[in-house]
């Protein structure tokens, strides 16, 4: 019997923390904390199943419009993942990458990102990409601006050249994008890398996700026929 086909890169749009919290009679911050615990579990479990790249959309460039206390709590959770809880990823051999703009980030957050990426750069069990302070439009705009400064104006730009200027140029396209909470849209996630992504929308909120859900998602992906327009 042939082995099940696995995606090379799964992207999770982490959605529903606040709605989950409201249904439980909890604060938005408590919902994000529950979502953070689930994030660690799902990243590790997905990579342990043989998926080499897992990305998670954890803070968008639009999320700055949320309340000050909520934004501060989200920043603290990211720093916690990159510092106090970094050993969990190291023990599992998982490299951490952060994709997003550095605009508006504090010195403390940027330091945590740099140190976590440096500490895990040689780990090979799998790669987790945190899409943090990330927007698909902004990634493309930043790539264009960097490209303009780097390439000769006479050089023809191809897709292969353009990809070299994305936030994490060595990360492959998303084979599969999963969004929780029942919403059915990309919300500015991985716009360049989602051209031929398979999409799966899960009704439950992110904190309710389980390893069984990952099994179901990967089984569903294995049934899909990917023709890439052919």
N, C-alpha and C positions, 0 to 999 in steps of 0.2 A: 504493500500500500504506500502511495506517495505521501510525503509529508505535507501538512497544511501550508498553504501559501501565506506568508506573513508580510505585512507592510514593512518597508524600510524606515519610514518616518510617519509617526502618528502625531497629529496635533490635537490637543484638547482645548476647546474654548470653555473655560471654567466659569459656569454661569449658575446663578440661583442661590448663592450664599445668603443674600439678604432676604429673599422670599422664604427660604428654609428657616431662617432665624425668626421671622415674623410669625410663621406658622407654629413655631415652638414657644412663642412668647418671649423671645430673646432679643438682644440688641443686634444691630448690624455688625458691630465689632465681634460679638460672640459667633455670629454666622461666619465671618471671615476666618476666625480662629479654627472653627470646625472644618472649614474648607481647606485650610492650610494643612491640618493633620491628614485629611484625605488626599491632598495633593502629593505629599511624600509617599504615601502608601501606593497610590495609583502609578506614579512614575516608576517606582522600584519594581512593582509587580509587572508592569508592561515590559520593561527592559529585561527582567528575569525570564520572560516568556520568549525572548529572542528578537525583540524589536530593537534595533540599534540606536534609533533616534526618537526621542519623545519631546515634543514641545508643549508648553502650557501658556495660554494667554491669561496672565494673572493681573496685569494693570495696563490699561490702554492710555494713550495720550489724552483721551477724552475724560478719563476718570478723575482728573484734577478738578473737575467741576463739582465733585462730591464735597460733603462737609469737611471742614478742617480736621476734626477728631477722627473721622473715618479714614481720610487720606493718611494721617499720621499713623494710625493703627496698621494700615496696609504696608506702609514703609517699614514699620517695626517688624512685621512678620517676614518681610523679605530679608531684612538684616539678620533676623533670627535663623532663617534657612541658610544664609551664606556664612554665618559665624558659629553660633552655638550648636546648631544641628548639622553643620557641615560634615562632621565625622560619620554621620549615618550614610551619606552618599559615598564617602571615602571607603567605608567598610564594605560597601556593595560594588566598589570599583567603577562608580559612575562619575563621568566628567560633567561639570556644570558650565554652561555658557549662558550669557545674558544678551538678548537681542533687543535693542531699543535705543532711543536717543538719550544722551546724558543731560539734555537741557532740563533745568529745574531740579535736578537731583542734588541732594546735599552732599557735602564732602564725605560725611560718614557713610552714606549709601554707596557712593562711588568707590570708596576705599574697600568696603566689604565686597563689592563686585570684583574689583581687581585682584584682591587677595584670594577669593574663592576660585576664580578662574585659574590663577597661577598654581594654587595648591592641588588642583585636580586635572591639570592639563595632560598628564601622562597616563591617566586611568583609561582602561580600554574595554570595560564590560559593556558600556553603553554611554550615550550622551543625552543629557537633559538640557533643553534650551528653554530658559525662562523668557517669555516675551513680556518684558517689563518696561513700562513707559514706552510702549510700542504702538505703532499705527502703521498699517500697510501702506497708506499714502505717504506718510512721512519717511518710511524706509526707501521708497522709490525716489522721492524728492532728494533725500540725502545722498542716495547713490548717484543721481544725475549731477548734483553739485560737486561731488568728489570726482566724478568722471571728467567733468569739464575742466577741473584744475589739473588733471593728470594726463589726459590723452591729447594728442595733437588734434587740432580742429579738422585736419584733413583725413584723419583715420576713420574708417567706416565702423560704426558701432554695431555689433551683433549681440544676440541674446547671450552668447557665451561670454563675451567681454563684459556686458552689463552686469551679469550675475556676480562677477568678481568684486563689485562695489556694494553688494548688499551687506547687512550687518554681520552675518555669519556665512560668508561666501562658500565655505566648504560643506555646508549642510544641504542635503538633497531636498528636492520638492516633497511636499506632503502627499503620501500615497492615500492617506485617510485623515479626515478631519471629523472630530466628534464634538458635538455641542450638547450640553445638558440643559435642563429646565424647560424643555419643550419649544424654545425659540428656534426658528429655522432661518438663520442668516449668518453671514460670516463676520459682520461687525468689524470690518477693516483688519481682519486677521490674515496674515500670510498671503497677501493678494498676488504677489509674483509666484509664490510656490504652490498656489492652489489651482492652477489652470486646469489640471486633470485629476484633482483630488476626488476620491470617493467621499461622500458625505453621509454621516449617520447622526440622527437627532434623537436624543434620549429624553424622555419626559421628566424623569426624576431630577431633583436639584443635585448640584455637585456634592454636597456633604453626604448624600444618601447613596452615592456610587459604591459598588462592591467589586470584589475580584470576580464574582460571577458575571457582572456586567461586562468586564473586560473579556471574559471568555466568550460571551455572546457577541460582542462587537467584533472580535477577531474571527469568529466563525462566520459572521455575516460578510466580513470583508473577503474571506476565502471563497465565498460563493459568487462574488461579483466578477463580471467579465470586463476587463479593462482593455479598450481598443485604441485609446489615445487619438480618436478621430479617424482611425483607419477602417 
